[in-house]
């Protein structure tokens, strides 16, 4: 589930995206100037991004190559 106010949503244009999410590790605590931009239905953080408007920083937890 992609957060509508996120940079990821602006990039994908979708609120829901299928991903192959089978992780044994994940983001637990966000660093300074980061926010969640997508979560799985189970609440696992799948994407994070910078809160700074001047930076395009996007981190993904899924495996886009698969």
C-alpha positions, 0 to 999 in steps of 0.5 A: 500500500503506497502512501498517497502523499509520498514521492513513491506515489507520485512516481508510480501513480498507484496506491497498491502495487504487488511486490514479492515481500518475503523478508526475514529482516526489515526497517524497524526504526526510521532515521532522521528526515525519513518517512514511510512511503509504502507498507505491506498489508501486514504492516511491514515497511516496504519503502521509505523516502526522504522528508526533504523536498530537495532530495529524491531519496527512495529506499525499497524493501522488495525485490524489483528484479524478481 
